[in-house]
Amino acid sequence: MLMKARDDGVKPGTPTESAAQSSGPPSKIEREGQRPTQPVYQIQNRGMSASASSSALDPMVGQSKLLPPEKMKHSIKLVDDQMNWCDSAMEYLRDQTDMLVVGVIGLQGTGKSTIMSLLSANTPEEDQRSFVFRPQTQEIKERGGNQSTGIDFFITQERVIFLDTQPMLSPSILDHLINNDRKLPPEYNLPHTYVEIDRIYSFLQIKHIAAFLFTVCHVVIVVQDWFTDLNLYRFLQTAEMLKPSTPSASHDSTGSSGSDDGAEYYPHIVFLQNKARRDDFCPRNLKNMHMVVDKLMAHSHLKYKGTLSMLDCNVFPGLGQDYLTAEVNMFLLPVQENDGEDNLTKAGSGTYPLFSLLPGYRGHPAFSTMVSKLRSQILAMPRCQLSHTILTEKNWFHYAARIWDGVKKSSALSEYSRLLC
């Protein structure tokens, strides 16, 4: 980039300048009355021609290019509830390549939207009604409904893109699909046919959401609120099988499992145990959970190990780095304090009055501390190249739109759909 000052006066050699030179130097009073004009700099590309560089430009145009990107206050739709692509996120993107894309999948009611809000722009002390990703309300929880539909988009000032998705294998979405969205044939109204509809609908979710996230995200967070649901792992395996092929020139195999063919991109997977109990933080139970997940994902090409560790966060200061022989990308989040205060017992209650004023034993750091450690681990994840070319934010948006359109027209997905029917 070249910095060039704007010409404030007239060019040399003009009649005005010649007249000024012939009349002699100006008087002292005139020199004191004139104030120098502050130069206005214009940013020019090196490839600009001389005529373009010498032309006068509006200084407000140059200043607008230097303004920081617009800050988002709430999430917007990337994919609506009818599975249609939305272009409203384009205005928040810039032509720069230093970005991180984080997606999330999980079952209904596991806290996906709350976690994504805490990782992106909110704190646990804030009112949940002000979260950028709207969590479930009490009314929705009581009637067993789901809050998120489609895919929601949010980008931070640090250029981290967060994608919140509707729940996987959700009974409320299936109920809405049967009763409202689709006119089913009479033979599907029988109870024994609901299982077949569930299988087909599960395929639609894999096709439209999970396979999409596995292609356009650097990190995919798998949220659970108990350990563990085998159907979720079958879901991940099927989504990996149906994932569209995306060649990548700079595929990073660090931390991945299985063989690396050098032509397929796979994201980093983080297993997040939300609403973890005190017993889950026991070192023995933690080791067993890592061993189970490692065996379930042994034949997967997803990068499920080697890039996130709770042992590096000083959560277990007494454990060495070699304690977890089969450590996977797993993180435990406890129940929020306002939700679990009734379960905490005061230290020394009924014995000494002084000890009864102390907080009870939790067995883990505070919820806000764990969220901060998780955020640091997620933001430090490797940012591998998603395609054969380096993508800017705007290029990523167009690339994601093509992937979304491609997964719906994939012949492999259509064949799998035919086998389910």
Helices and strands as residue ranges (DSSP letters): E 2-5, H 15-22, H 28-33, E 41-44, H 50-54, H 59-65, E 76-79, G 88-92, E 100-106, H 112-120, G 128-130, H 138-142, E 151-155, E 160-165, H 171-176, I 177-181, G 186-189, G 191-193, H 194-205, I 206-210, H 211-216, E 219-224, H 230-241, E 268-276, G 279-281, H 283-296, G 311-313, E 330-334, H 337-340, G 341-343, G 355-357, H 367-379, H 393-408, H 411-420
